[in-house]
Amino acid sequence: MRPRASRRPLAAALLALACAALSAPAALADEPARRALKVCQDPNNLPFSNLAGEGLENRLAELLGQALGLPVSYYSFPARMAFIRNTLRYRLPGEDFRCDIVMGVPAGFDQVSATKPYYRSTYALVYARGRGLDGVRSGADFLALDRATLKALRIGLFDRSPASEWLARHDLVDQGVPYPMLNADPAQYPGELIEKELAGGRLDAAIVWGPIAGYYARRVRQPELVVVPLASEPGVKFDYAMAMGVRHGEPEWKAQVERLLEREAPRIRAILQDYGVPLVEADPATAPTATASAAASR
């Protein structure tokens, strides 16, 4: 038989473990069980989201909801100014938060606790086939066009985007036709630059964020639109990594989402490709793939 003195540390350790086991359920009881995947979304922001659930972020939400075994619900607010404050952070006294996750934010976006990136895309040049730009397959091809041809172009872009920096860098400022990035009209959507202005012949080309370029180039049947992903260059960054965002102070929820993003990576990539998103490699120096360009030139 062991001396009694040698049992005391063991007894103390067992008591501590028992106390910890008893206290764990109490700590979890303070956090209500998640009954739905509550998503913050813009109600009219294709290709990302809309009220009909037709966006790529709606598809991603359904994928995560299925993986979690939870129904998906949405809280909608126009993605203009103060979107995070009016969605992810919004809660009235005595109520729970209206939504718990934003499906697409720039990696490192400090208004949320951003997950690890789950895709990287780039800005893209879009033009109509048969209007003098058919040989363009890269930004370098575009800049190599005859100077007189370049100077005659009308190139649509959103203000405060990398496109304006790029045009300025290559002495094409006067060819830029700026459109406001933020519009108070809730019926306005970013794809109008492609569907209406470019397809309607009011522009010769447009430079927009890749997911917008790829999606709307597919939607337009006539004229046929070509999407050319643009590579970043010194002084102009075109490619950005995208993540999901949760509230600060929720590390367990963030970790759970990140595990799902890693586990479901092949299915996530398939959804992005279904929407024509130009995907680039994690290394910013790597040239964009031709995924969206090939899809747009079908």
C-alpha positions in Angstrom: 0.0 0.0 0.0 1.3 3.5 -0.9 1.9 5.9 1.9 -1.0 8.3 2.5 1.1 11.3 1.9 1.7 10.3 -1.8 -2.1 10.2 -2.5 -2.7 13.8 -1.6 -1.4 15.4 -4.8 -3.4 12.9 -6.8 -6.6 13.6 -4.8 -6.1 17.3 -5.3 -5.6 16.9 -9.1 -8.7 14.7 -9.4 -10.7 17.3 -7.4 -9.5 20.0 -9.8 -10.5 18.0 -12.8 -13.9 17.3 -11.4 -14.4 21.0 -10.7 -13.4 21.9 -14.2 -15.8 19.4 -15.7 -18.6 20.7 -13.6 -17.9 24.3 -14.5 -17.6 23.8 -18.3 -21.3 23.3 -19.0 -22.1 26.4 -16.9 -19.7 28.5 -19.0 -21.2 27.2 -22.3 -24.7 27.8 -21.0 -24.0 31.5 -21.1 -23.6 31.2 -24.9 -26.9 30.3 -26.5 -26.6 27.4 -29.0 -26.4 28.6 -32.6 -29.8 27.9 -34.2 -29.1 29.3 -37.7 -26.2 30.7 -39.8 -27.2 34.3 -39.7 -25.7 36.1 -42.7 -25.3 39.9 -43.2 -25.9 40.7 -46.9 -26.6 43.5 -49.4 -30.1 42.9 -50.9 -29.1 44.1 -54.4 -25.4 43.4 -55.0 -24.9 40.7 -57.6 -22.7 38.8 -58.2 -22.3 38.6 -54.4 -25.8 38.6 -53.0 -29.5 39.6 -53.4 -32.8 38.9 -51.8 -33.5 36.1 -54.2 -30.4 34.2 -53.0 -28.8 34.2 -56.5 -25.3 35.5 -55.5 -22.1 33.6 -55.0 -22.1 34.6 -51.4 -25.6 33.2 -51.0 -24.3 29.9 -52.5 -21.3 30.0 -50.1 -23.7 30.6 -47.1 -25.8 27.6 -48.1 -22.7 25.5 -48.3 -21.5 26.6 -44.8 -25.0 26.2 -43.4 -25.2 22.6 -44.8 -21.7 21.8 -43.3 -22.9 23.2 -39.9 -26.2 21.5 -40.1 -28.0 24.8 -39.7 -30.6 26.7 -41.7 -29.4 30.0 -43.3 -31.1 33.3 -42.5 -30.2 36.8 -43.9 -30.3 40.3 -42.5 -30.1 42.7 -45.4 -28.8 46.3 -45.6 -27.4 48.1 -48.6 -23.6 47.8 -48.7 -23.0 51.5 -48.7 -21.4 53.4 -45.9 -21.6 51.9 -42.3 -22.6 48.5 -43.6 -20.8 46.7 -40.7 -22.3 49.0 -38.1 -25.8 48.4 -39.4 -25.5 44.6 -39.8 -22.8 42.7 -37.9 -22.7 45.1 -35.0 -26.4 46.0 -34.9 -28.4 44.9 -31.9 -31.2 46.6 -30.1 -31.4 46.4 -26.3 -32.7 43.0 -25.1 -32.2 41.5 -28.6 -29.6 39.3 -30.1 -27.4 40.4 -33.0 -29.3 40.3 -36.3 -26.5 38.5 -38.2 -23.2 36.8 -37.3 -21.1 36.7 -40.5 -20.2 38.7 -43.5 -19.4 36.4 -46.4 -16.9 38.7 -48.2 -14.5 41.2 -46.8 -10.9 42.2 -47.8 -8.4 40.2 -45.8 -7.3 42.2 -42.8 -10.3 44.4 -42.9 -10.2 45.9 -39.4 -13.9 46.6 -38.8 -14.4 42.8 -38.4 -12.4 39.9 -37.2 -11.4 38.6 -40.6 -10.8 34.9 -41.3 -7.9 33.5 -43.3 -8.5 34.4 -47.0 -10.5 31.9 -49.0 -9.9 33.3 -52.5 -7.9 36.0 -54.3 -9.1 37.8 -57.3 -8.0 40.8 -59.4 -9.4 43.7 -61.4 -10.1 42.9 -65.0 -10.5 44.7 -68.3 -13.7 44.0 -70.2 -14.3 44.8 -73.8 -16.8 43.8 -76.5 -15.6 41.5 -79.2 -15.5 43.0 -82.7 -14.9 46.6 -81.7 -11.2 46.8 -82.3 -9.7 45.2 -79.2 -10.0 41.5 -80.1 -6.2 40.9 -79.8 -6.0 42.0 -76.2 -5.3 39.1 -73.8 -3.4 41.0 -71.1 -2.8 44.4 -69.7 0.5 44.5 -71.6 -1.4 43.7 -74.9 -3.7 46.6 -74.2 -0.9 49.1 -73.5 0.9 47.9 -76.6 -2.0 49.1 -78.9 -1.3 51.9 -81.3 -1.3 55.2 -79.3 -3.9 56.7 -81.5 -6.2 53.7 -80.8 -5.7 54.0 -77.1 -6.3 57.8 -77.1 -9.7 57.3 -78.8 -11.0 54.9 -76.2 -13.7 55.5 -73.5 -12.8 53.3 -70.5 -15.4 53.0 -67.8 -14.2 52.7 -64.2 -15.4 53.3 -60.6 -13.9 56.3 -58.9 -11.3 55.6 -56.2 -10.4 52.3 -57.7 -6.9 51.0 -58.8 -8.1 51.5 -62.4 -7.7 55.3 -62.1 -4.2 54.9 -60.8 -3.3 52.5 -63.7 -4.7 54.9 -66.4 -2.8 57.8 -64.8 0.4 55.8 -64.7 0.1 55.1 -68.4 -1.0 58.6 -69.6 -4.6 57.6 -70.2 -6.4 59.8 -67.7 -8.5 61.5 -70.4 -9.7 58.2 -71.6 -11.2 57.3 -68.2 -15.0 57.7 -67.7 -15.5 57.7 -63.9 -18.7 56.3 -62.3 -19.5 56.8 -58.5 -18.5 53.8 -56.4 -21.2 54.7 -53.8 -24.6 55.5 -55.0 -27.5 56.5 -52.7 -30.0 54.8 -55.1 -30.7 51.3 -53.7 -31.7 50.1 -57.1 -28.3 50.8 -58.5 -25.9 47.9 -58.8 -22.2 47.7 -59.8 -22.9 45.5 -62.9 -24.6 48.4 -64.7 -21.2 49.5 -65.9 -21.0 46.3 -67.9 -24.6 45.4 -68.7 -25.7 48.9 -69.7 -22.8 51.2 -70.4 -20.4 48.8 -72.1 -22.9 46.5 -73.7 -24.9 49.5 -74.8 -21.9 51.0 -76.7 -21.4 54.0 -74.5 -18.0 52.6 -73.5 -15.3 50.9 -75.4 -13.9 49.0 -72.3 -14.3 48.9 -68.6 -12.0 48.1 -65.7 -13.9 46.6 -62.7 -13.3 44.2 -59.8 -12.9 40.6 -61.2 -16.0 38.9 -59.8 -18.2 41.7 -61.2 -16.4 41.5 -64.6 -16.7 37.7 -64.9 -20.3 37.5 -63.8 -21.8 40.2 -65.9 -19.7 39.3 -69.0 -21.5 35.9 -68.8 -24.9 37.5 -68.5 -24.6 39.7 -71.6 -25.3 37.7 -74.7 -24.9 40.5 -77.3 -22.3 41.8 -77.8 -19.9 39.0 -76.7 -17.7 40.3 -73.9 -14.2 39.3 -73.2 -12.7 39.5 -69.6 -8.9 40.1 -69.3 -7.6 39.7 -65.7 -5.0 42.4 -64.9 -1.7 41.7 -63.1 -0.5 44.0 -60.4 2.5 46.1 -61.2 4.8 48.4 -59.3 2.7 51.3 -58.0 -0.7 49.7 -58.8 -2.2 46.8 -56.9 -5.0 45.0 -58.7 -5.3 41.7 -56.9 -6.7 41.3 -53.4 -7.4 38.4 -51.0 -10.9 38.0 -49.7 -12.0 36.6 -46.4 -15.1 36.2 -44.3 -15.7 38.4 -41.3 -17.2 37.9 -37.8 -17.4 40.1 -34.7 -14.3 40.9 -32.7 -14.2 38.9 -29.5 -15.6 35.6 -31.0 -12.4 33.5 -31.6 -14.2 30.2 -31.3 -16.7 31.1 -34.0 -13.9 32.5 -36.2 -11.9 29.3 -35.8 -14.9 27.2 -36.6 -15.5 29.1 -39.8 -11.9 28.8 -40.8 -12.0 25.1 -40.4 -15.0 24.9 -42.7 -13.3 27.1 -45.3 -10.3 24.8 -45.3 -12.4 21.6 -45.4 -14.7 22.9 -48.1 -12.1 24.6 -50.2 -12.7 22.5 -53.4 -16.4 23.2 -53.3 -15.8 26.9 -52.6 -13.5 27.1 -55.6 -16.1 25.4 -57.8 -18.7 28.0 -56.8 -16.4 30.8 -57.6 -15.6 29.3 -61.0 -19.4 28.9 -61.6 -19.7 32.7 -61.2 -16.7 33.4 -63.5 -14.5 34.8 -60.8 -11.0 35.4 -62.1 -8.8 33.6 -59.5 -5.1 34.3 -59.0 -2.6 32.5 -56.9 -1.7 33.5 -53.4 1.6 35.0 -54.5 0.7 38.5 -55.7 3.5 38.3 -58.3 1.8 35.3 -60.0 0.0 36.2 -63.2 -3.8 35.8 -63.2 -5.3 32.7 -64.6 -7.3 32.7 -67.8 -10.4 31.2 -66.1 -12.7 34.2 -66.5 -11.3 35.2 -69.9 -12.0 31.8 -71.3 -15.5 31.7 -69.9 -16.3 35.1 -71.3 -15.1 34.2 -74.8 -17.3 31.1 -75.1 
